[in-house]
Structure formats: structure tokens, C-alpha cells
Amino acid sequence: MSVVEENLEDLVDDGDGVGELTAQSALQEIENAWMNERFAPEILPHQFDLVDCMLQQITHMEENIKRLDKNDLRVQVHRMELDRIKYIISSYLRTRLEKIEQYTVHILSEEANRNPEEAYLTPSELRFAKEYLANMETLFTTLALQHFPPSVQRFEVDKLTIKPNMQAYVFLRANQKVTGIVLPGTQNEEIDFEEGSQHIIQYSAVADLVKTGVVQLI
């Protein structure tokens, strides 16, 4: 049994009170979220309940490792595994922040049209996005707009909108059988995914399937 399984053996609530995640499946879920976030052109619904849970478990694991004999060979193995988990979490968070910085205006506009329970951003991410946009406005005003004639000094946010390329191609693996996927740019041509099959396709055709976990980006 690995250090992850040893220290995550207590069941982890999946956040909705319906099901439960085992130690190994909790780690697999955060890895899946990380891969999806890395390869999806748009920002995806946050998985911070899972992140918070893993961070708490990392603390417990580190405490358990400290109780081992320093000469125990398992210490180095366990620390390497912990470092890998920490890297996955930090990369996941960093990727989301990079998307927020790149698509600030678009993400804020989309988020404003969602119900709170359907929000893609955490409260902290939303605050960061708003502050980032405000700082960008201040920078533009200070460096450029104040030197323009008054008639053109207005900061027009819409002109700064950059949208993710939803037509980008992605690699994926089907987690279950899916039928009737319409190929973008065709006359309603459809394809099916068999469970376990791998494909390359435009992201827009599978965006909803990624968010529901029906397919996994790889």
C-alpha cells in the first residue's frame, strides 16, 4: 500500500454528500482535474473542495512521515510521492490563474451570467480576476490614456476581450460509451465514442463532456 493510500484510507467526502471517494480515487480525481485544466482552452469549473481535501491530507501525511525513522528507506519514497502530489496541485492552481490573467474580461463576463451555485471560479479567484482587471485599467490610464485627448480617454474593457479558442483540437479518452457527437464544421455529421477509445477532436464538440467527466483530456 502506498503512502497516499495509507494516509487517505479514511473516506473523503466528495462534496455533495451523495458518494464517497476512496484514497486512491481521490488522488485520481485531482490528477484528472489537473489534466483537463491543462489541456482545455477555457477555464473549467473549479475543483477546490477536492484540492482543500488533498491539502489537508498532505499535512497528515507529512506528520506521519516525521514519525518514521530517518534511516527508513520508505521516507524517501514517501517524500517523492508527496512532492508529486504537491506539484500536481500547484500546477493545477497556476494553470487556472494563467487563464484568468489571459482571459480576464471574458471570464468575468461569463461568470456574471452564472448562478452562484454554478460558478466556475472560487470567491478568491473571482476577487483576483476583478483586482487584476482594475489594475490593468489603472496601468493603461497611467501609461497611455492620460496622454490622449479627453474624448478618447475612456477605458473600453470590451476591446480588451480575448476569448479562448474553443475550436482548438484536443486529445481525449472516453470514460464511457457516447453516441451522437456532432462534428463542428460539418453538415450534422456524427460520431460515437466507445468506452476506453481515444480521439482527437475540436474542443467545442466535447466541452460539456469534459465538464461532466464523460471524457478525459490526455
C-alpha positions, 0 to 999 in steps of 0.5 A: 500500500502506498503512502497516499493510500495509507494516509487517505484510507479514511473516506473523503467526502466528495462534496455533495454528500451523495458518494464517497471517494476512496484514497486512491480515487481521490488522488485520481480525481485531482490528477484528472482535474489537473489534466483537463485544466491543462489541456482545455482552452477555457477555464473549467469549473473549479475543483477546490473542495477536492484540492482543500481535501488533498491539502489537508491530507498532505499535512497528515501525511507529512506528520506521519512521515516525521514519525518514521525513522530517518534511516527508513528507506520508505521516507524517501519514497514517501517524500517523492510521492508527496512532492508529486502530489504537491506539484500536481496541485500547484500546477493545477492552481497556476494553470487556472490563474494563467487563464484568468490573467489571459482571459480576464474580461471574458471570464468575468463576463461569463461568470456574471451570467452564472448562478452562484451555485454554478460558478466556475471560479472560487470567491478568491479567484473571482476577487483576483480576476476583478483586482487584476482587471482594475489594475490593468485599467489603472496601468493603461490610464497611467501609461497611455490614456492620460496622454490622449485627448479627453474624448478618447480617454475612456477605458473600453474593457470590451476591446480588451476581450480575448476569448479562448479558442474553443475550436482548438483540437484536443486529445481525449479518452472516453470514460464511457460509451457516447453516441451522437457527437456532432462534428463542428464544421460539418453538415450534422455529421456524427460520431460515437465514442466507445468506452476506453477509445481515444480521439482527437477532436475540436474542443467545442464538440466535447466541452460539456463532456469534459465538464461532466467527466464523460471524457478525459483530456490526455 
